[in-house]
Amino acid sequence: MESCRWCGASVSPKDVVCSRCGARLRRESTTCRSCREEIRSGLAVCPHCGDELLRRRIPWKLIGSLVGVALAAVVVYVVLTMVPLPFELPFIAAAPTATPTEVILPPTPTSTATLRPPTSTPTRTATFTAVITATATVEVTPTRTVTATLMPQVTVTPGASPGLEETPTSTPMEAGGYLYPAPQLRSPADETDLPESQFNFTSADMIVLTWEAVGSLGEKQWYEVSVSYTGRDGMTRTEDNWKKETSFEVPQGWHDYIMLGEREVYWNVTVKSGTPGTGESKAISPASETWMFRWG
């Protein structure tokens, strides 16, 4: 077994795409449909003849055949309707003329209803009061000293005064639905245009996404970094990566799959609970803001 160089998942030597993060593991070759030269798969333009590989060709031969069949059918129909034949064809025979028939409907009876004013039913409103009972405890000592201690007991019933109601306490999980607040993104700033030096792919020029820590994470609690972009096939792809630290290095190989043009990449961070590789997780914080950078 091998390991994916982007997310570390176990992959088979025969796999071309990682089943967890979707990263391409090996380059494949194909043949240009115009010049029949061998090229790398996934290219938008052939480097040998310049043909646009993603453009769909119109099947002119099929369209011409269908148009010819339609014209032949029209000519045959016109000839059969204009040339007199010794017998009538069933599909060109005259259609019978329908004779309208007058239908007299009986009069509709009408009913007269007498409106009565609605009657109101009185409703009873139950009132509840708080009952306060006091218990006296008498202790007799040899010196004939009498001590009385009054211990009030309060019984609260529904509808009592607000001062006697109990206020329930709630945990953060019950109040907001999350254990942590939304992570705060740090860099690169929103709508950043990365300089040309970022494309040398050296250790000093790697694109690193960073954010503020929300606290100390548990054993099965992770930061999920979600990165989305539009691929060269026009489809939107989302790469989800789980991290313990508050940073994520964008893999170099993703640059080849992003659609030419603006090359806009969107990303956000959410705290989740679960086990990597199982596909089961639960959000324990709101998602952060979604920022964008142009990978030029």
C-alpha positions in Angstrom: 0.0 0.0 0.0 1.1 3.6 -0.6 0.1 6.9 1.1 -1.4 10.0 -0.6 1.3 12.7 -0.6 -1.4 15.4 0.1 -3.6 13.9 2.9 -1.7 10.8 4.0 -4.5 8.3 3.3 -3.7 4.8 2.2 -4.1 4.2 -1.5 -3.5 1.3 -3.9 -0.6 1.3 -6.4 -3.3 1.1 -9.2 -5.3 4.2 -7.9 -5.0 7.3 -10.1 -7.1 9.6 -7.8 -7.0 9.6 -3.9 -10.4 8.4 -2.6 -10.4 10.8 0.3 -9.1 14.2 -0.9 -9.5 13.7 -4.6 -5.9 14.6 -5.5 -4.5 13.1 -8.7 -1.7 10.6 -7.8 -0.3 9.9 -11.2 -0.2 11.6 -14.6 -2.0 9.9 -17.5 -1.5 10.3 -21.2 -4.0 10.3 -24.1 -4.1 11.0 -27.8 -5.2 14.3 -29.5 -8.3 13.6 -31.5 -7.1 16.0 -34.3 -3.3 15.3 -34.8 -3.2 11.9 -33.0 -0.1 13.0 -31.1 0.4 11.7 -27.5 -0.3 14.4 -24.9 -0.9 14.6 -21.1 -4.5 14.0 -20.1 -6.4 16.9 -18.7 -5.0 19.6 -21.0 -7.4 22.1 -22.5 -5.4 22.8 -25.6 -3.2 20.4 -27.6 0.5 21.6 -27.6 1.1 20.1 -31.0 -1.8 21.4 -33.2 -3.5 23.9 -30.9 -6.9 22.2 -31.0 -9.2 23.0 -28.1 -9.7 19.6 -26.5 -12.6 20.5 -24.2 -14.8 21.8 -27.1 -17.6 19.5 -28.2 -17.7 18.7 -31.9 -21.0 19.0 -33.7 -22.0 15.6 -35.4 -22.7 17.2 -38.8 -23.0 13.7 -40.5 -25.8 12.7 -38.2 -27.6 16.1 -38.5 -27.3 15.8 -42.4 -28.8 12.3 -42.4 -31.7 13.4 -40.2 -32.4 16.4 -42.4 -32.3 14.2 -45.5 -34.8 11.7 -44.0 -37.2 14.5 -43.0 -37.1 16.0 -46.5 -37.7 12.7 -48.2 -40.8 12.1 -45.9 -42.2 15.5 -46.8 -41.8 14.9 -50.5 -43.5 11.5 -50.3 -46.4 12.9 -48.3 -46.9 15.8 -50.9 -46.8 13.4 -53.8 -49.4 11.0 -52.2 -51.8 13.9 -51.4 -51.6 15.6 -54.9 -51.5 12.5 -57.2 -55.0 10.8 -57.6 -54.9 7.2 -56.6 -57.4 4.4 -57.5 -57.9 3.8 -53.7 -57.9 5.9 -50.6 -55.1 5.8 -48.1 -56.2 5.6 -44.5 -53.9 8.3 -43.3 -55.0 10.9 -45.9 -58.7 10.2 -45.8 -61.0 13.1 -45.0 -61.9 13.4 -41.4 -65.6 13.3 -40.5 -67.3 16.6 -39.6 -68.7 16.8 -36.1 -72.3 18.0 -35.7 -72.8 20.2 -32.7 -75.6 19.1 -30.4 -77.5 21.5 -28.1 -77.7 20.3 -24.5 -80.3 21.9 -22.2 -79.4 21.7 -18.6 -82.1 21.8 -15.8 -82.2 24.9 -13.7 -80.0 24.8 -10.6 -81.9 25.0 -7.3 -80.8 27.7 -4.9 -81.0 27.5 -1.2 -81.7 30.2 1.3 -79.8 30.1 4.6 -80.5 32.1 7.7 -77.5 33.6 9.4 -77.4 33.5 13.2 -74.9 35.4 15.3 -72.2 33.2 16.8 -72.5 32.3 20.4 -69.6 32.8 22.7 -68.6 30.4 25.4 -67.1 31.8 28.6 -63.7 30.4 29.5 -62.4 30.1 33.0 -58.9 31.3 33.9 -57.1 29.5 36.7 -55.0 31.5 39.0 -52.2 30.0 41.1 -50.7 31.5 44.2 -47.5 30.7 46.1 -48.0 28.9 49.4 -45.3 29.6 52.1 -45.3 27.3 55.1 -43.1 27.8 58.2 -41.9 25.0 60.5 -41.0 25.8 64.1 -38.4 23.7 65.9 -38.3 23.9 69.7 -35.2 22.8 71.6 -35.3 22.5 75.5 -32.0 22.6 77.4 -31.5 21.9 81.2 -31.2 25.7 81.8 -34.8 26.0 80.6 -33.8 28.1 77.5 -36.2 27.9 74.6 -34.9 28.4 71.1 -37.3 28.7 68.1 -35.9 28.4 64.6 -38.3 29.3 61.7 -37.4 27.5 58.4 -39.6 28.8 55.6 -40.4 26.3 52.8 -41.5 27.8 49.5 -43.8 25.9 47.2 -44.0 27.3 43.7 -46.9 26.5 41.5 -47.5 27.6 37.8 -48.7 31.2 37.5 -46.9 32.4 40.7 -45.2 35.7 40.9 -41.9 36.2 39.0 -39.9 36.5 42.2 -40.6 32.9 43.2 -39.9 31.3 39.8 -36.8 29.1 39.4 -34.4 30.2 36.6 -33.0 27.1 34.8 -29.3 27.1 34.1 -28.0 26.1 30.6 -24.7 25.0 29.3 -23.0 26.5 26.3 -23.9 23.5 24.2 -27.7 23.9 25.0 -27.7 27.7 24.5 -25.8 28.1 21.3 -25.7 24.6 19.9 -21.9 24.6 19.6 -18.9 24.0 21.9 -16.6 26.6 20.2 -17.1 30.0 18.5 -16.4 30.4 14.8 -12.6 30.5 14.0 -11.2 33.9 13.0 -9.2 33.8 9.7 -5.8 35.5 9.6 -4.0 35.2 6.3 -3.9 35.5 3.4 -6.3 38.4 3.6 -9.6 38.3 1.7 -9.3 39.0 -2.1 -5.5 38.8 -2.0 -3.6 38.7 -5.4 -0.6 36.5 -4.9 2.7 37.8 -6.4 4.5 35.9 -9.2 7.1 34.6 -6.8 4.4 32.3 -5.3 4.6 30.1 -8.5 8.2 29.0 -8.0 6.9 26.5 -5.4 9.9 26.7 -3.2 9.7 26.1 0.6 9.7 29.9 1.2 6.9 30.6 -1.4 4.3 28.0 -0.2 0.8 29.3 0.3 -0.1 28.9 3.9 -3.7 29.4 5.2 -3.7 30.5 8.9 -6.4 31.3 11.5 -6.9 32.0 15.3 -7.2 29.1 17.7 -10.6 28.7 19.4 -9.1 26.9 22.4 -7.6 23.5 23.4 -9.0 20.8 21.2 -9.8 17.3 22.4 -8.5 14.0 21.1 -11.2 13.7 18.5 -11.7 17.4 17.7 -10.2 18.9 14.6 -10.0 22.0 12.4 -11.6 21.2 9.0 -10.1 23.5 6.3 -12.5 23.6 3.3 -10.9 24.8 0.0 -13.1 25.3 -3.1 -12.2 26.2 -6.7 -13.5 25.7 -10.2 -11.6 23.0 -12.2 -10.7 23.1 -15.9 -13.7 20.9 -16.6 -16.0 23.6 -15.3 -17.0 21.7 -12.2 -16.6 23.1 -8.6 -14.3 21.0 -6.4 -14.0 21.2 -2.6 -11.0 19.8 -0.7 -11.6 19.1 3.0 -8.5 18.7 5.2 -8.4 18.0 9.0 -5.7 19.7 11.0 -4.8 20.0 14.7 -2.6 23.1 14.2 -3.9 26.5 13.1 -2.3 26.5 9.6 -2.6 24.6 6.3 -0.2 24.5 3.3 -2.0 24.5 0.0 -0.6 21.6 -2.1 1.3 22.6 -5.3 -0.5 20.1 -7.4 -3.9 21.9 -7.0 -2.6 24.7 -9.2 -2.8 22.5 -12.3 -6.5 21.7 -11.8 -7.8 25.2 -11.4 -9.6 26.8 -14.4 -7.6 29.3 -16.4 -8.6 33.0 -15.9 -9.2 34.6 -12.6 -8.1 31.4 -10.7 -10.2 32.3 -7.6 -9.8 30.0 -4.6 -12.3 30.2 -1.6 -11.6 28.8 1.9 -13.1 28.6 5.4 -12.5 26.7 8.7 -14.9 24.8 11.0 -14.2 22.9 14.2 -15.5 19.3 13.9 -15.6 16.2 16.1 -14.9 12.8 14.6 -12.2 10.4 13.3 -10.3 11.1 10.1 -10.9 8.6 7.3 -14.3 7.4 8.6 -16.5 10.0 6.9 -18.5 10.6 10.1 -18.1 14.0 11.7 -20.2 16.6 13.5 -19.7 20.4 13.5 -19.0 21.7 17.0 -18.5 25.4 15.9 -20.1 27.7 13.3 -18.2 28.0 10.0 -15.8 30.9 9.7 -16.1 33.7 7.1 -15.3 32.5 3.6 -12.2 34.3 2.2 -10.8 34.3 -1.4 -7.4 34.6 -2.9 -6.4 34.6 -6.6 -3.8 32.0 -7.5 -2.8 33.7 -10.7 
